[in-house]
Amino acid sequence: MTPKITGLIFAGGRGSRMGSVDKGLQLFQGKPMVSHVLTRFKPQVDEIFINANRSLDEYAAFGHLVIPDAIDGFAGPLAGLHIGMKHAAHPLVATAPCDSPFLPLDLITRLSTAMYAASADLAVAKTFDQPHPVFCLVKTSLAPHLQSFLESGQRKIDKWYATLNVVEVAFDDEEAAFSNINTAEELKSFEQSPPPT
């Protein structure tokens, strides 16, 4: 029997490349970006949390628990993963960012299949030579290990991954699905010409 999975959407960043706005709440094709992410991500997991450090009421309006980082200072996705693992009711946590409205509909199936085949601690998506560290599936039992890493002052997600048994999962056939929207210019461009999904 496949273990249940907690889904975690990262929406806790500063949005500095988009003028410090809350990226997940920016409208794309008439809906907030996080709404598109939820539509594609929710059917793949058993519960969902949104990790956000501002606009908490606005995110809560989407009907899921909103959890801010336990570490101050917009410490990055590892801080979001840390608090998500602490709240997770299930043995696995899957992550996706709020600014990737085209994420694969088979993301979790492929990550979990590869994770079990490799007996890995963590599975991460990759397209060609480009890993996508914020699209991962990880064992919740690693929460104490991650906490120790963060308490040592480390914040880099790839450095933490390097301490684990990781399997990279090829999504070369779905490269466009990992397109993320970081700037106002990208938002306008994708609005006019979204990738095929």
Summary of the structure (lengths in Angstrom):
residues: 197
radius of gyration: 15.7
end to end distance: 29.8
largest distance: 45.4
contacts: 637
relative contact order: 0.18
helix: 40%
strand: 24%
